[in-house]
Amino acid sequence: MNYEFDFVGILPYYKDILNGILLTIEITAATTILGVVAGVIGTACRIGKNRFLQNFIGAFVEVIRNTPFIVQLFFIFFGLPALGIKLTALEAGMIAMIINLGAYSTEIIRAGVESTSKGQWEAGKTLGLKWSQIFIHIVLPQAFKKVSPALISQCIIVMLGSSVLSQISVEELTFTANFIQSRTFLSFESYFIITIVYLILAVILRYILTKTSNKLFNKG
């Protein structure tokens, strides 16, 4: 192998890499919070008494879970303008990520809710609490405690999936790698560095979310 590694050639683009990291972090933070909130709302609809909402959310979740994320992204970014709904690349990307995480987290949280003892609901009713109060204050915290590892893993998957946003020119990490290698022709070096950055971000995100979960739910 005669290839000579040239990581020094990447140094002039360190600001681009930092900007890509910052945008990726911002996108991940916003979509994680909003995606989990969407999952909570979706779960409430799935286990509620409104048959229409149950069926609608159930069908929607199945569509999202059984179609590629990149197709969902392209549908929002390229398809919706045909209906007069115009979005920037960043807006379309974040909406796609929120919808995707919302669908998956709906099923994850619902599994936690359904594994919670029925006695919790009965206890809440005997105290005169409304359905929404029982769900939010009694059942939901217990469900989150049970499914937090799966939910954390899904949040990390979504963060890594943000790389797909480069396909619609959102200037996150993967877009930055594409840009650098197109200018320097240092493909190995560019993607190697970005791979390491994604790995570090994933480890840090898992650590933060796990610590937060343990603190909130008194685990470990």
C-alpha positions as CSV (number, residue, x, y, z in Angstrom):
1,M,0.0,0.0,0.0
2,N,1.6,3.2,-1.2
3,Y,-1.0,5.6,0.2
4,E,0.4,8.4,2.4
5,F,-1.9,9.6,5.1
6,D,-2.2,13.4,5.2
7,F,-4.3,14.4,8.3
8,V,-2.5,17.7,8.3
9,G,-4.3,18.6,5.1
10,I,-7.5,18.6,7.0
11,L,-6.4,21.2,9.6
12,P,-7.3,24.3,7.5
13,Y,-10.9,23.1,7.7
14,Y,-11.1,22.7,11.5
15,K,-13.6,25.6,11.7
16,D,-15.9,23.8,9.2
17,I,-15.7,20.7,11.4
18,L,-16.5,22.6,14.5
19,N,-19.5,24.3,12.9
20,G,-20.7,20.9,11.7
21,I,-20.3,19.5,15.2
22,L,-22.2,22.5,16.7
23,L,-25.1,22.2,14.3
24,T,-25.3,18.4,14.8
25,I,-25.5,18.9,18.6
26,E,-28.2,21.6,18.2
27,I,-30.2,19.5,15.9
28,T,-29.9,16.4,18.2
29,A,-30.8,18.4,21.3
30,A,-33.9,19.9,19.8
31,T,-35.2,16.8,18.0
32,T,-34.5,14.6,21.0
33,I,-36.6,16.7,23.3
34,L,-39.4,17.3,20.8
35,G,-39.3,13.7,19.6
36,V,-39.8,12.3,23.1
37,V,-42.6,14.8,23.8
38,A,-44.2,13.6,20.6
39,G,-43.8,10.0,21.8
40,V,-45.6,10.8,25.1
41,I,-48.5,12.4,23.2
42,G,-48.6,9.5,20.8
43,T,-48.6,7.0,23.7
44,A,-51.5,8.9,25.3
45,C,-53.5,8.7,22.1
46,R,-52.6,5.0,21.7
47,I,-53.9,4.0,25.1
48,G,-56.7,6.5,25.3
49,K,-60.4,5.8,24.8
50,N,-60.7,7.7,21.5
51,R,-60.9,4.9,18.9
52,F,-60.1,7.2,16.0
53,L,-56.9,8.5,17.6
54,Q,-55.9,5.0,18.5
55,N,-56.2,3.8,15.0
56,F,-54.7,6.9,13.4
57,I,-51.6,7.1,15.6
58,G,-51.2,3.3,15.3
59,A,-51.3,3.5,11.5
60,F,-49.0,6.5,11.4
61,V,-46.4,4.8,13.6
62,E,-46.5,1.7,11.4
63,V,-45.9,3.8,8.3
64,I,-42.9,5.6,9.9
65,R,-41.4,2.4,11.4
66,N,-41.6,0.5,8.1
67,T,-40.3,3.1,5.6
68,P,-36.7,4.4,5.2
69,F,-35.8,7.6,7.0
70,I,-34.3,9.0,3.9
71,V,-37.6,8.5,2.0
72,Q,-39.5,10.3,4.8
73,L,-36.9,13.2,4.6
74,F,-37.3,13.5,0.9
75,F,-41.1,13.4,1.1
76,I,-41.0,16.3,3.5
77,F,-38.4,18.3,1.7
78,F,-39.2,17.6,-1.9
79,G,-42.8,16.4,-1.7
80,L,-44.6,18.9,0.5
81,P,-43.6,21.9,-1.7
82,A,-45.9,20.4,-4.3
83,L,-48.7,21.1,-1.9
84,G,-47.6,24.6,-1.3
85,I,-45.7,23.8,2.0
86,K,-42.2,25.2,1.6
87,L,-39.6,24.5,4.2
88,T,-35.9,25.2,4.5
89,A,-33.5,22.2,4.4
90,L,-32.9,22.5,8.2
91,E,-36.6,22.8,9.0
92,A,-37.5,19.8,6.8
93,G,-34.6,17.8,8.4
94,M,-35.7,18.5,11.9
95,I,-39.3,17.8,11.3
96,A,-38.4,14.5,9.7
97,M,-36.2,13.6,12.7
98,I,-38.9,14.6,15.2
99,I,-41.5,12.6,13.4
100,N,-39.2,9.6,13.2
101,L,-38.2,9.6,16.9
102,G,-41.8,10.4,17.9
103,A,-43.0,7.3,16.2
104,Y,-40.4,5.0,17.6
105,S,-40.6,6.5,21.1
106,T,-44.4,6.1,21.0
107,E,-44.0,2.4,20.8
108,I,-41.2,2.3,23.4
109,I,-43.1,4.4,25.9
110,R,-46.3,2.5,25.3
111,A,-44.6,-0.7,26.1
112,G,-43.5,0.8,29.4
113,V,-47.0,2.0,30.2
114,E,-48.6,-1.3,29.4
115,S,-46.1,-3.1,31.6
116,T,-47.1,-1.0,34.5
117,S,-49.5,-2.6,37.0
118,K,-53.2,-1.9,36.4
119,G,-53.3,-1.3,40.2
120,Q,-51.6,2.0,39.6
121,W,-54.5,3.2,37.6
122,E,-57.0,1.9,40.1
123,A,-55.1,3.6,43.0
124,G,-55.2,6.9,41.1
125,K,-58.9,6.6,40.5
126,T,-59.6,5.9,44.2
127,L,-57.7,9.2,45.0
128,G,-60.1,11.0,42.7
129,L,-57.5,11.8,40.0
130,K,-58.4,12.4,36.4
131,W,-57.1,10.0,33.7
132,S,-54.6,12.6,32.5
133,Q,-53.3,13.1,36.0
134,I,-52.8,9.4,36.6
135,F,-51.0,9.1,33.3
136,I,-48.7,12.0,33.8
137,H,-47.9,11.8,37.5
138,I,-48.1,8.1,38.3
139,V,-47.9,5.9,35.3
140,L,-45.6,7.8,32.9
141,P,-42.6,8.2,35.4
142,Q,-42.7,4.4,36.0
143,A,-42.9,3.7,32.3
144,F,-39.9,6.0,31.6
145,K,-37.9,4.2,34.4
146,K,-38.5,0.9,32.7
147,V,-37.8,1.8,29.1
148,S,-35.1,4.5,29.5
149,P,-32.3,2.3,28.1
150,A,-34.3,1.6,24.9
151,L,-35.3,5.2,24.6
152,I,-31.7,6.4,25.1
153,S,-30.6,4.0,22.4
154,Q,-33.2,5.3,20.0
155,C,-32.2,8.9,20.6
156,I,-28.6,8.0,19.7
157,I,-29.8,6.2,16.6
158,V,-31.6,9.4,15.6
159,M,-28.5,11.5,16.3
160,L,-26.5,9.3,14.0
161,G,-29.3,9.4,11.5
162,S,-28.8,13.1,11.3
163,S,-26.0,12.3,8.8
164,V,-28.7,11.7,6.2
165,L,-29.6,15.4,6.3
166,S,-26.5,16.1,4.3
167,Q,-28.5,14.7,1.3
168,I,-30.6,17.9,1.4
169,S,-27.5,20.2,2.1
170,V,-27.9,20.7,5.8
171,E,-24.4,21.6,6.8
172,E,-24.0,19.1,9.6
173,L,-21.0,16.7,10.1
174,T,-21.4,14.5,7.1
175,F,-22.0,17.4,4.9
176,T,-18.8,18.9,6.2
177,A,-16.9,15.7,5.5
178,N,-18.2,15.6,1.9
179,F,-17.2,19.3,1.5
180,I,-13.7,18.7,2.8
181,Q,-13.0,15.6,0.7
182,S,-14.3,17.4,-2.4
183,R,-11.8,20.2,-1.8
184,T,-8.8,18.1,-0.7
185,F,-9.5,14.7,-2.2
186,L,-8.5,13.3,1.3
187,S,-11.5,10.9,1.5
188,F,-10.0,8.5,4.0
189,E,-8.8,11.3,6.4
190,S,-12.0,13.3,6.1
191,Y,-14.4,10.4,6.8
192,F,-12.1,8.9,9.5
193,I,-12.1,12.1,11.5
194,I,-15.9,12.5,11.2
195,T,-16.4,8.8,12.2
196,I,-14.4,9.4,15.4
197,V,-16.4,12.6,16.1
198,Y,-19.7,10.7,15.7
199,L,-18.4,8.0,18.0
200,I,-17.4,10.6,20.7
201,L,-20.8,12.4,20.3
202,A,-22.7,9.1,20.7
203,V,-20.7,8.1,23.8
204,I,-21.2,11.6,25.4
205,L,-24.9,11.6,24.6
206,R,-25.4,8.1,26.0
207,Y,-23.5,9.2,29.2
208,I,-25.6,12.4,29.6
209,L,-28.9,10.7,29.0
210,T,-28.1,7.8,31.3
211,K,-27.0,10.1,34.1
212,T,-30.1,12.2,33.6
213,S,-32.3,9.1,33.7
214,N,-30.7,7.7,36.8
215,K,-31.0,11.1,38.6
216,L,-34.7,11.5,37.6
217,F,-35.8,8.0,38.4
218,N,-33.3,7.3,41.2
219,K,-31.7,4.4,39.4
220,G,-28.4,3.0,40.5
